[in-house]
């Protein structure tokens, strides 16, 4: 089974899917389905067609249009990349939150790529980290959602918009229903990772992002029998039955090193005490690196981390 875990590699596999399927077990989405989820613009159109709640978004063709249309969304608003990987590779940023028209002008000029339309303006949904929700799903060969577990971010790094460092499985039926409808509308087959934002103003969970691949946090979403999206896909593609999913609500998953970074930054801001952080560690079901039944990955990771920090110290003491 071939399982790409990065967007660009996933698109490469999708491009040569017909050739690769003769040697590998692969989901076979309809033509264009992968690209329609990868692009924020086509995903937005798909959401509106299928009735899936999503933040209000506009796609200006120039700075002038951005300045004219942006205020209709209200401030603050978010400037994002339609192709977020392309924007990240070019600028080192995926988005900017702006509070004023002047800030919008500066952010647009700083992120815009001459000759290539890659910016969108999106409504800013107020709330904290715990209003960010996630879903891990598998869509089978017939287009049915055979695995779906939802969860909630508890911490992230960077702390004002980053990857999950501590998450918990929590139920949200509407997210599961909406992602199944979106996948069916797109003709998608395979693993999906999605981010939602709970908008307390209207009570809706609004789809913010979809990744047609396993998410970095997919091991948060494990059911009572050890089933996750990768195992679900393997069982389906090898002709075995996929068991009915039995979620473990309250299951917690942590990325140790990034959560330490998040704790450090929260401490500097005065938003998390050592006692509160230690209390949040209770009941963590699985760590990203540490596993008591096999310490080799965590030892290798510790060596890599120590080597990285030692190199930084040496460069500071003896720059050359």
Helices and strands as residue ranges (DSSP letters): H 7-15, H 17-20, H 33-38, H 40-50, E 57-58, H 63-69, G 70-73, E 77-81, H 84-91, E 95-98, H 101-111, E 119-123, G 129-131, E 132-139, E 145-157, E 163-169, H 173-186, E 190-199, E 204-211, G 218-220, H 229-237, E 252-254, H 256-269, H 274-280, E 284-287, H 296-317
